[in-house]
Amino acid sequence: MFRLSKSEIFRGKHDFNAVHNRGRSFANHALILLIVRDERYNGKVGFAAGKKLGGAVVRNRVKRLMREAYRLNKNSLRRDFGMILVGRKFLTTAKFKDAQKAFLDLCRRAKLFKP
């Protein structure tokens, strides 16, 4: 139910680039959310953390926070879009509740919740 399957996650560079180039972005202090409404990407999600954030351990922690925030709230989101979440420096020291609050704020602003 709450698990992220491999078919739900963007894997290739081509998919990331397509969403990045054609998507609409929303940002706050912790995250950048890129969404694209394309039937090829319906219900797919990707997570990114750039090298500016720190070493591999830090980047993996940031991606874990984003994945968990998405996973716990995915059933309340619409499925007619593809999204990429990009972590910002704030998440390197943030707690999970801060990451989840930032994620929900961006989803609200992007109108991604089911009616």
C-alpha positions as CSV (number, residue, x, y, z in Angstrom):
1,M,0.0,0.0,0.0
2,F,2.6,2.5,1.0
3,R,5.5,0.9,-0.7
4,L,7.3,2.6,-3.6
5,S,7.6,0.2,-6.5
6,K,10.4,0.4,-9.1
7,S,7.8,1.3,-11.8
8,E,6.8,4.4,-9.7
9,I,10.3,5.9,-9.6
10,F,12.1,7.8,-12.4
11,R,15.4,6.0,-13.1
12,G,16.9,7.3,-16.3
13,K,18.6,10.6,-17.0
14,H,16.3,11.0,-20.0
15,D,13.2,11.1,-17.8
16,F,14.7,13.5,-15.3
17,N,15.7,15.8,-18.1
18,A,12.3,15.7,-19.7
19,V,10.6,16.7,-16.5
20,H,13.2,19.3,-15.7
21,N,12.9,20.9,-19.2
22,R,9.1,20.8,-19.6
23,G,8.0,20.8,-16.0
24,R,6.6,23.6,-13.8
25,S,8.5,24.3,-10.6
26,F,7.6,25.3,-7.1
27,A,10.1,25.9,-4.4
28,N,10.5,26.7,-0.7
29,H,13.4,26.8,1.8
30,A,13.8,23.0,1.8
31,L,12.7,21.6,-1.5
32,I,12.2,22.2,-5.2
33,L,9.2,20.5,-6.8
34,L,9.1,20.0,-10.5
35,I,5.8,18.6,-12.0
36,V,4.8,17.7,-15.5
37,R,1.4,16.7,-16.7
38,D,2.2,14.0,-19.3
39,E,0.6,10.6,-19.5
40,R,3.9,8.9,-19.9
41,Y,5.0,10.0,-16.4
42,N,1.7,9.6,-14.6
43,G,2.3,8.7,-11.0
44,K,6.1,8.6,-11.3
45,V,8.4,10.4,-8.9
46,G,12.2,11.1,-8.8
47,F,14.4,12.3,-6.0
48,A,17.6,14.3,-6.5
49,A,20.3,15.8,-4.2
50,G,23.1,17.7,-5.8
51,K,26.8,17.5,-4.8
52,K,26.7,21.0,-3.3
53,L,24.8,19.5,-0.3
54,G,27.7,17.4,0.8
55,G,29.1,13.9,0.6
56,A,27.3,10.7,-0.3
57,V,26.1,10.1,3.3
58,V,24.5,13.6,3.4
59,R,22.9,13.3,0.0
60,N,21.5,9.9,0.7
61,R,20.0,11.1,4.0
62,V,18.3,14.0,2.1
63,K,16.9,11.6,-0.5
64,R,15.6,9.3,2.3
65,L,13.8,12.2,3.9
66,M,12.2,13.2,0.6
67,R,11.3,9.6,-0.2
68,E,9.6,9.0,3.2
69,A,7.7,12.3,3.0
70,Y,6.4,11.3,-0.4
71,R,5.7,7.7,0.5
72,L,3.5,8.6,3.5
73,N,1.4,11.1,1.6
74,K,1.3,9.5,-1.9
75,N,-2.2,8.1,-1.4
76,S,-3.6,11.6,-0.9
77,L,-2.0,13.0,-4.1
78,R,-3.4,13.0,-7.6
79,R,-1.8,10.6,-10.1
80,D,-2.0,12.6,-13.3
81,F,1.5,14.0,-13.2
82,G,5.1,13.1,-12.8
83,M,7.2,14.9,-10.1
84,I,10.8,15.4,-9.2
85,L,11.8,16.5,-5.7
86,V,15.2,18.2,-5.3
87,G,16.6,18.7,-1.9
88,R,18.1,22.0,-0.7
89,K,20.7,22.7,2.0
90,F,18.1,23.1,4.7
91,L,17.4,19.3,4.5
92,T,20.9,18.4,5.4
93,T,20.2,19.1,9.1
94,A,16.4,19.0,9.1
95,K,14.3,16.5,11.0
96,F,11.7,14.4,9.2
97,K,8.7,16.5,10.4
98,D,10.3,19.6,8.8
99,A,10.8,17.8,5.5
100,Q,7.3,16.5,5.5
101,K,5.9,20.0,6.3
102,A,7.9,21.5,3.4
103,F,6.7,18.7,1.0
104,L,3.0,19.2,2.0
105,D,3.4,22.9,1.6
106,L,4.6,22.5,-2.0
107,C,1.9,20.0,-2.8
108,R,-0.7,22.4,-1.5
109,R,0.7,25.3,-3.6
110,A,0.9,23.1,-6.7
111,K,-2.7,21.8,-6.1
112,L,-1.7,18.2,-6.2
113,F,-4.0,16.9,-3.5
114,K,-7.1,14.8,-4.5
115,P,-10.4,16.8,-4.2
